[in-house]
Amino acid sequence: MLELYHFEPGANSLKSMLCLKEKGIDFVSHYVDLHEFEQHSPEYVKVNPNGQVPALVHDGAVICESTLINEYIEDVFPEPPLRPADPVARAHMRVWTKFVDEYFCPALSTLGWNRIIKPMVEHLSEEEFEAKIARIPLKEQRDKWRTAASRSFPQEQLDDCQRRVEVSLQRIEKALEESQWIAGPDYSLADISCFSMMAPMPMFNDGTMNNEKTPQCMDWHARMMERPAVKETFAMSKRPMPVLDKSA
Ligand SMILES: N[C@@H](CCC(=O)N[C@@H](CS)C(=O)NCC(=O)O)C(=O)O
């Protein structure tokens, strides 16, 4: 049996949901509501000791880390292939997924947290907030929650994150000028990783991703949105997109 613990089809949850859907694999969906802090519940921390989504459980074996979940899914369910067969092309594809995990996603995440977390926690009393923080297993995450809740990321750090997002988009734009999909002629886990970060970006309307600045990304995004697996994954959404506070 295959079970996926995930939140909305966005970011790292989207990455693994999309991989399963592309392969047509049935899975038991466990919705972990980040707005209710369910990822930090003692029951969920037993599944993923980092207190983060997604997590895959296959016949009792737990796999964490979205990119590694996708590699595992590909190993166990190789059809249809989402990795190039050629070892060099496969290595290049993995450079993309590593780039997303280490460079693109952390920058985007800091910008997102700066906007989203404060409205999520401001109804809590100080005691309630502290009780939520105390359940977070990783110190780094406790620190990030506190900083985001008080919107105290230094402006310099936010500017640098925005710069990194733009560098990421330019790099993806260039790749798409050279081939139909991000890691070459075939659709792969590289497209899934990048799209998981970029899916809502055209809607932000903040000048980062649009027809003038990133036409290839926009064309690729439209092609992604037409994929049946993408449509099925978004149909699993339970909440409307959070309203972004553009002033933050
Ligand atoms: N490296 C991890 C990152 C997972 C991650 O950051 N998940 C976010 C959602 S996209 C999360 O659970 N955030 C809630 C929290 O940290 O409290 C992966 O790729 O799976």
The ligand as a Gaussian input file, in Angstrom:
#p B3LYP/6-31G(d) Opt

LIG

0 1
 N       13.434000      19.250000       1.935000
 C       12.072000      18.946000       2.264000
 C       11.370000      20.237000       2.588000
 C        9.942000      20.002000       3.047000
 C        9.248000      21.312000       3.383000
 O        9.876000      22.367000       3.561000
 N        7.930000      21.226000       3.487000
 C        7.146000      22.404000       3.830000
 C        5.967000      22.525000       2.881000
 S        6.487000      22.831000       1.230000
 C        6.594000      22.224000       5.233000
 O        6.222000      21.152000       5.639000
 N        6.516000      23.351000       5.967000
 C        5.907000      23.429000       7.263000
 C        6.893000      23.580000       8.368000
 O        8.112000      23.595000       8.113000
 O        6.437000      23.725000       9.495000
 C       11.399000      18.223000       1.088000
 O       11.761000      18.498000      -0.051000
 O       10.519000      17.373000       1.314000

